[in-house]
Amino acid sequence: ADLFRRSGYRTGIFGKWQVNDLYAEPDALKRHGFDTHVVWPDALDVAKMNEAQWARWHKAIADHDAATTQAMLPLSESRYWDPVVLRDGKREVLSGRYGPDVFQEAALAFLEANRQKPFLLYCPMVLTHGQSFHEPVVPTPDDRNPNRSNEAIYSDMVSYADKLVGALVAELERLDLRKNTIIVIATDNGSESRLTARKNGREVQGGLYSL
């Protein structure tokens, strides 16, 4: 992003950022080259923590106590329903909203605002991860029913991610930007090992954190 910005591009990131602690380093995204952002900061939620819990968390980090930090992950800020986001550094709690829709809206607004300029749009999706290690799947707006198998809900999450990508491409076409825009789509890792699917007639098990 820094290279693009220094070359005259407008740069925006909408989704997740898991490189810096954005509360401890509020200028990190600017330093990385982004002009604007709406991101899930991936931190513990201050509204869910008391002083003793914060002390326990910091001790677990210092002690490399993975079991304790893992047990406390449900206290993280939400990336899905009622998400917590940083919008150009300002923290927002968006009750009743669905995080991926919030990031998509910001990305589409960025395209509209910068349609006459060269731009770099980076959309690191929170889909299709679960909310935390303890909650491997989260229902989407297409089916809010949580009383389904993990595989069924995960399938919805994949479909929703695909729908968002399709809508973004459609917006590029609507704005007459598609013919002059390079689109790169990549995934970062496998799914949870608790999830299985069928591929070419065989069962495939997820392998998050594994090649």
C-alpha positions in Angstrom: 0.0 0.0 0.0 2.9 2.4 0.8 4.3 1.9 -2.7 1.0 2.5 -4.3 0.3 5.6 -2.2 3.7 7.1 -3.0 2.9 6.5 -6.7 -0.3 8.7 -6.5 -2.9 6.0 -5.8 -5.7 6.3 -3.2 -5.5 3.4 -0.8 -8.1 1.8 1.4 -8.4 -1.3 3.6 -11.8 -2.7 4.7 -11.9 -6.0 6.7 -9.5 -7.3 9.2 -5.9 -6.3 10.2 -4.0 -8.8 12.4 -0.5 -7.4 12.0 -0.4 -4.6 14.6 -2.3 -3.8 17.8 -4.3 -0.9 16.4 -5.1 0.4 19.9 -1.4 0.5 20.9 -0.4 1.8 17.5 -3.3 3.9 16.2 -1.2 5.2 13.2 -0.1 1.7 12.1 -2.4 1.6 9.0 -1.3 5.1 7.9 2.4 3.9 8.3 1.6 0.9 6.2 0.3 3.1 3.4 -3.5 3.2 3.8 -5.3 6.5 3.4 -8.6 5.2 4.9 -9.8 2.2 6.7 -12.7 0.4 8.3 -11.3 -2.7 10.0 -12.0 -5.2 12.8 -9.1 -4.7 15.2 -9.1 -8.2 16.6 -8.7 -7.3 20.2 -10.3 -8.2 23.5 -13.5 -6.2 24.1 -13.2 -3.6 26.8 -16.9 -3.9 27.6 -16.5 -7.6 28.4 -13.4 -7.3 30.6 -12.8 -6.3 34.2 -9.5 -5.5 35.9 -8.9 -9.0 37.1 -9.5 -10.4 33.6 -7.1 -8.0 32.1 -4.4 -8.9 34.6 -5.1 -12.6 33.9 -4.8 -12.0 30.1 -1.5 -10.1 30.3 0.0 -12.7 32.7 -1.0 -15.5 30.3 0.7 -13.6 27.4 3.8 -13.1 29.5 3.8 -16.8 30.5 3.1 -18.1 26.9 0.0 -19.7 28.5 -1.9 -20.7 25.3 -4.6 -22.6 27.2 -5.6 -19.5 29.2 -5.5 -17.1 26.2 -7.6 -19.6 24.2 -10.1 -19.8 26.9 -10.5 -16.0 27.0 -11.0 -15.6 23.2 -14.8 -15.4 23.6 -14.2 -12.1 25.2 -12.8 -10.7 21.9 -14.6 -8.0 20.0 -17.1 -9.3 17.5 -16.2 -9.5 13.8 -19.7 -10.7 12.8 -22.9 -9.8 14.5 -22.8 -6.5 16.4 -19.3 -5.9 15.2 -16.6 -3.6 16.6 -14.7 -1.7 14.0 -12.2 1.1 13.7 -13.3 3.7 11.1 -10.3 5.8 10.3 -9.1 5.3 13.9 -12.5 5.9 15.6 -14.0 2.8 17.5 -17.6 2.0 16.6 -19.9 -0.7 18.0 -22.5 -1.4 15.4 -25.4 -3.2 17.1 -27.6 -5.2 14.8 -25.2 -5.1 11.9 -23.2 -7.9 10.3 -19.5 -7.2 10.0 -18.9 -8.4 6.4 -21.7 -6.2 5.2 -20.2 -3.2 7.0 -16.8 -3.7 5.3 -18.5 -4.3 1.9 -20.4 -1.0 2.2 -17.2 0.8 3.0 -15.4 -0.8 0.1 -18.2 0.1 -2.4 -18.2 3.7 -1.1 -14.4 3.8 -1.6 -14.9 2.8 -5.2 -17.5 5.4 -5.8 -15.4 8.1 -4.2 -12.3 7.2 -6.1 -13.7 6.2 -9.5 -11.8 9.0 -11.3 -8.4 8.2 -9.6 -6.0 5.3 -9.5 -6.7 3.2 -6.4 -5.6 0.2 -4.4 -8.6 -1.4 -2.6 -7.6 -4.2 -0.1 -10.5 -6.3 1.3 -9.2 -8.9 3.8 -12.4 -10.6 4.6 -13.3 -11.8 8.1 -15.2 -14.6 6.4 -14.9 -17.6 6.5 -13.3 -17.9 9.9 -15.4 -18.6 13.0 -15.9 -15.9 15.7 -13.2 -17.6 17.8 -11.6 -21.0 18.5 -14.7 -21.9 20.5 -17.2 -20.8 17.8 -16.0 -22.2 14.5 -19.0 -21.1 12.5 -21.4 -18.1 12.6 -24.8 -17.8 10.8 -25.0 -15.3 8.0 -27.9 -12.9 7.1 -29.0 -15.5 4.6 -30.0 -18.0 7.4 -29.8 -16.8 11.0 -30.8 -20.2 12.3 -27.9 -21.5 14.6 -29.5 -24.9 15.1 -27.8 -26.5 12.1 -24.7 -28.5 11.6 -21.3 -26.8 11.5 -21.0 -27.9 7.9 -24.3 -26.3 6.8 -23.4 -23.0 8.5 -19.9 -23.0 7.1 -21.3 -23.6 3.6 -23.4 -20.5 4.1 -20.3 -18.5 5.1 -18.5 -19.6 2.0 -21.5 -18.7 -0.2 -21.8 -15.3 1.5 -18.1 -14.6 0.9 -18.6 -15.5 -2.8 -21.6 -13.3 -3.0 -19.7 -10.3 -1.6 -16.8 -10.8 -4.2 -19.4 -11.0 -6.9 -21.1 -7.8 -5.8 -17.7 -6.0 -5.7 -16.9 -7.1 -9.3 -20.4 -6.1 -10.4 -19.8 -2.6 -8.9 -16.6 -2.3 -10.8 -18.5 -3.0 -13.9 -21.3 -0.6 -13.1 -18.7 2.2 -12.5 -17.0 1.3 -15.8 -13.8 0.4 -13.9 -13.6 -3.3 -14.5 -11.7 -3.1 -17.8 -8.9 -1.1 -16.1 -8.8 -2.9 -12.8 -6.6 -5.9 -11.8 -8.5 -8.2 -9.3 -6.5 -10.6 -7.2 -8.4 -13.1 -5.0 -6.5 -15.3 -2.5 -7.1 -17.4 0.6 -4.8 -17.5 3.6 -5.2 -21.0 5.0 -7.5 -24.0 5.4 -10.6 -24.3 7.5 -11.0 -25.7 11.0 -10.1 -29.3 11.5 -13.5 -29.9 12.9 -15.0 -29.2 9.5 -15.2 -31.7 6.7 -16.5 -31.5 3.1 -16.7 -33.6 0.0 -14.5 -32.9 -3.0 -14.4 -35.1 -6.1 -16.1 -37.9 -4.3 -13.9 -38.0 -1.3 -14.1 -36.5 2.2 -11.7 -33.7 2.9 -10.9 -32.6 6.5 -10.0 -29.0 7.3 -6.5 -28.2 8.4 -6.2 -24.7 9.8 -2.6 -23.7 10.6 -1.4 -26.6 8.4 -0.2 -27.0 4.9 
